[in-house]
Amino acid sequence: MRKKIKLFDPIIDISEEREAVRILRSGYWASGAGSGKVLQFENKFREYLGSDECIAVNSGTAALNLSLSLLNIKNKEVILPSLSFVSTAHAVTLNGGIPIFVDIDPKTCCIDPNQIRKSISKKTAVILPVHFAGMACNMDEILDVCKENNIHLIEDAAHASGAKHNHKKIGRHGMAICFSFHPVKNIAMLTGGLISINHKQHKKLKKLLNERRWCGITNRLGLTYDVKEIGWNYYMNELSAALGLIQLKKLDRLNRIRNNIAKRYNNEIELDEKMPYEKDCSYHFYWIMVKNRDKIIRKLKQNGIETGIHYRPIHTMSMYKNKKKLPITEKAGRQIISLPTHPNLTNSDVTEIISKINKFC
Ligand SMILES: Cc1ncc(COP(=O)(O)O)c(C=O)c1O
């Protein structure tokens, strides 16, 4: 019997196992002070991206919540795609902002800059694009809109660890890029996230984020401390950071494997609507669009192939429902299927996935 092909699968070897045991035996598992492995991970990630600052937190959700807390968005509008994980919108709501969902570009499933332009109002404070499945949004256009209208940019790069456009010298950026290191992501931790800051006031922003990620506590390395404002319990633990340090070393190599798998899907899947091939994309997964989705997912499952749906659009959920129509997003919500790209797939797994999709679709 052929082994089941999983949609996501963290890639670990003996180095992660040894490090996990070492951290557990050390008894030093966590500290809000941002020291130890957490500090090392932040430094390495900052060097990797070439960014001004990096602040490690305990999830992508925390990264989004904290980044938006840097801007006063109370009763202001934040433009974002609806085809995302719900925490992209929750971060706006939690900070008192109003999420304004706009449609996506059908070629990339990333937010459509033309739709952004149409949704700008006097209340717009932030644009929050999502690099969907690791594909870069059209940052040139988005940054132009931000500049023209004096709007901030915060990026949701939960799918995009290792995508080259996140490097400061390669891509164009706003003030914060938010990453997730949830176990299914390209860097897998127990849970984890990080904010990369590119901003002329980066030192001040880092200080604020440092305090807010640990209950507002100031002068954290001393014995006494003060609290001047509200904060959360969002700091990363030592074990996650230690795993992240090892995973970061492998990231480019593993993303090249993901990229090669995506190239095969792109060349060999006989469907018109599928994720484009892009050499710098991190391919957290690969998407296709099909008409008869439930049946196809069922048949793939019967053949040992696990797939997923990313996502049910947020504006169709009870909490965020409104009358606005987003036809391309809604079509994606009905037709999208995500396929595995993780580097534990063998060549024959990929061949099997392609052949079954070509047979069933
Ligand atoms: C697009 C997107 N944004 C944000 C998040 C939140 O990340 P986390 O699960 O680490 O909180 C996720 C995680 O699935 C995501 O896919």
The ligand as an SDF file (V2000), in Angstrom:
LIG
                    3D

 16 16  0  0  0  0  0  0  0  0999 V2000
   -1.9260   34.3290    5.5620 C   0  0  0  0  0  0  0  0  0  0  0  0
   -1.7780   34.0680    7.0230 C   0  0  0  0  0  0  0  0  0  0  0  0
   -1.7460   35.1080    7.8640 N   0  0  0  0  0  0  0  0  0  0  0  0
   -1.5840   34.9170    9.1970 C   0  0  0  0  0  0  0  0  0  0  0  0
   -1.4710   33.6680    9.7360 C   0  0  0  0  0  0  0  0  0  0  0  0
   -1.3480   33.5120   11.2170 C   0  0  0  0  0  0  0  0  0  0  0  0
   -0.1760   32.8380   11.5880 O   0  0  0  0  0  0  0  0  0  0  0  0
   -0.1350   31.9640   12.9250 P   0  0  0  0  0  0  0  0  0  0  0  0
   -0.8960   30.7040   12.6900 O   0  0  0  0  0  0  0  0  0  0  0  0
    1.3290   31.7030   13.1260 O   0  0  0  0  0  0  0  0  0  0  0  0
   -0.7320   32.7820   14.0000 O   0  0  0  0  0  0  0  0  0  0  0  0
   -1.4970   32.5540    8.9020 C   0  0  0  0  0  0  0  0  0  0  0  0
   -1.3870   31.2090    9.4610 C   0  0  0  0  0  0  0  0  0  0  0  0
   -1.9180   30.2500    9.0470 O   0  0  0  0  0  0  0  0  0  0  0  0
   -1.6580   32.7440    7.5080 C   0  0  0  0  0  0  0  0  0  0  0  0
   -1.6890   31.7050    6.6770 O   0  0  0  0  0  0  0  0  0  0  0  0
  1  2  1  0
  2  3  1  0
  2 15  2  0
  3  4  2  0
  4  5  1  0
  5  6  1  0
  5 12  2  0
  6  7  1  0
  7  8  1  0
  8  9  2  0
  8 10  1  0
  8 11  1  0
 12 13  1  0
 12 15  1  0
 13 14  2  0
 15 16  1  0
M  END
$$$$
